[in-house]
């Protein structure tokens, strides 16, 4: 690192030659708020938490990025499978990802970058998703039947998020 003062809090640090994206356990505070995990896709080919934050602010989300976590696909300066933790999670704020059934208050929103109507989820993203879900389930005692695809939330009509090609049966295993 040439200039340590250029490092920003939360910025990823890459170790040359590391075979896998590094996963650090996200901040997991004690809380009884979180009862569900809701899985989304961005429906875009390119993205990261910063780009989605800007887009959500343009759409009127006064607190920006609506998800608690973003799992990257290797575009927009990220590595495939990189897990980005949003300010909503760090500050334990309600999400802005699923207004049906009060899920913004009790559901942890995870967005995978990609359009899984058109493409398939990469193995790096899948492995990171499984790892993150396991961490969240263990900490918050969220049973498997409360891990939902966005379109499965009762009252959430008109979407097939996280996409038709999302490997749901494989994830359930």
N, C-alpha and C positions, 0 to 999 in steps of 0.2 A: 504494500500500500504506500504509494508515493506521498499522499497528503491525507493523513488521518482526519484532519478537520473537515474533509469533504464528505465523510461518512454521515449518513442520515439515519436516524432511528427507524428501524423497521426495514432498511434497505438490505437486500440479500447480498451476501458475500460469497463469491464463487471460489472454490478451491480448484486450481488447475489440475486436470487429470482425474478428478472425482468421477467415478463411473455413473453414479445415480444422483439426481437432484437431492440435496440434503433436506431432510425433514426434521424440523425442530418442533417439539411439542408446543402447540399453541397455548397461550394463556388460558387456563381453565379454572376460573374462579368458582367458589362455592355458590350455588344458585339453585333454587327450586323452580325457576321460571321456565327452563327449557324442557319441553315434554315431547317434542317432535323434531325430526330432521327432514327438511324439504329439499329435494334435488331438482336443479334447474339446468338448462343449457342456455348459452348466450344467444344462440341462433345466428351467430356471426362467425366468419372464418378467422378473424383477427380480434385480439382483445387482451386486456389485462385489467386489474383492479382500478388503476388510474384512469384508463380510457372509459371504463364503465361509470366511474364516479363522475367524470365530466358529463357524460351522456345523461345520467340520471339527474344531475343538477339542471341541465338544459330542459329536461322534461318536467321540472318543478319539484323534484325531491329535495326539499330544503336541506336535508342532511346528507345528500349525495348517495353514494353507492348503497343500494338496498340490501345487498347480501352480506352475510357474516364472513364467508370465505369464498375465494375464487381459486379454482384449480386450472392452471394455465396449460395451453397447448403448444407452447414454444414460439409463439408470435409476439410481436410488440415488445421485444427485448427480454422475453422470459424464457425459461427452460420448460420442456414438456414435463408435466407432473408437479411443477412448482406450486406450493400452496401459499396463497396470499391471505393474510388475516386483515380484515377491514377494521376501520375505526369503530364501526357499530359493535363489533365483538369486543374489541379492547375496552370500550367504555360501557359494555353490556347494555346497549340500546336496543329497542325494538327494531326488527327488520322492516323493510319496505319491499318485500318480495312476493307476498301472498296474503291478500286481504281477506280471503275466505276463511271462515271458522276462527277468526282471531289469530291466525297463524303468525302474523307479524309479531305478536306478543309472546307466543309460546313455541314457535318453530324456528330452528336454526336454519338459515338459508345458505345452501352451498350451490354455487354456480360453476359449471364446467364450461370453459371457453370452447366453442365449436357449434356447428349446426348438425345435430344428430338426426335430422330428417334427411340430410344429404350425405353425411359421412359417418364413419364409425369412430367410436371413442378409442384413443390410443391406449396402449398397455400402461404407459407411464401415468396417464391421467386416471385410469381405472385403479391401478395399485395405490395411488395417492388417495383416491376417494375411499377405497376400502379401509386404508389405514386411518384416515381422518374420522370416518364414521365409527370405527371401533373405539377410538379415543373418546369421542363424544358420548357414545353409548355407555361406556364404562363409567365415565365421570358422572353423567346425569341420569344413569339408569333408564335409558331409553330403549324399550324393547323393539325387536325387529319389525313388528307390525306398525310401529309409529315412525318408521323410515319410509317416506312417501315420495313418489314422483309428483311434481307440481300438479299435473293434471288429475291426480288421484284425490286431491283434497276436495271433500264434498263442497259443492257450491262454486267450484272453479271451473266454469264452462268455457268452451271456445279455445282451448289450448291442448296440445299434445306434448307439451314440455315434460321431460327433457328430450323429446324427439323419438321418432319411430324406430331408429336404429340403436337406441340406448339399450345396453345389454342387461336388462332387468333380471332375467332369470339367473344369469351368471352372478350378478351382485347379490341376489337373495341367498345363493349358496354360501 
